[in-house]
């Protein structure tokens, strides 16, 4: 894989690419509990079929930003396409990244050929909360406030408490025990969160696009959605809303999986993406 540092207004974006640049492309947008590294195994597994680019959003991973000025995640994503000479591409995105991908597709429909969305968030969607999920969600909110307001001496402790709760919510899910077989996923997410939080204590202002929730029907590209059946009620409802509202959307429910789908169910995600990719490009499926 090839690493590049892309210069954008007020900062830099850390980017990695895999596959043949002349081939069909996909740009991968990470979740809020990770950075671009979450995609590396998937990129390697699919390098025979696609040229893929993963990058760290501003204030995540190894990207950098100034605190002066106002910036746009959509403009940054457009800059990634421009840097790699991509007039249009498929967007593969998880959670926060899926929200960004949907917003970008609505703002720049000519640049998006399809959307492959994992555990998606949608800007402006009023997602429900199950009663049994509230204690953990509230604990995460309280831990985030404690970290945000902590004195410097208390930052290491409060950030680790926050990370532990986020890992509990997003990796294990609100309704599952912390099973030993997910230990490696928990640690991978915790390590990415630690790097993210080193630059999220103070962040610049970001422009907010028009909410997408009432405009999903305007998405005029093929959309495949994956959601884990152990994810929160809100995430499952969001995935179902995309399936309902988007004309060319289809939904795959992943058994016994929570929010960190790409890391927890790598083989499933690779298989589903490869199958959808071949459908999109009207290519024979493996074994045919």
Secondary structure, 3 states (H helix, E strand, C coil): CEEEEEEECCEEEEEEEECCCCCCEEEEECCCCCCHHHHHHHHHHCCCCCEEEEECCCCCCCCEECCCCEECHHHHHHHHHHHCCCCCEEEEEECHHHHHHHHHHHHCHHHEEEEEEECCCCCCCCCCCCHHHHHHHHHHHHHHHHHHHCCHHHHHHHHHHHHHHHHHHHHHCCCCCCCHHHHHHHHHHHHHHHHHHCCCCCCCEECCCCCCHHHHHHCCCEEEEEEECCCCHHHHHHHHHHHHHCCCEEEEEECCCCCCHHHHCHHHHHHHHHHHHHHHCCCCCCCC
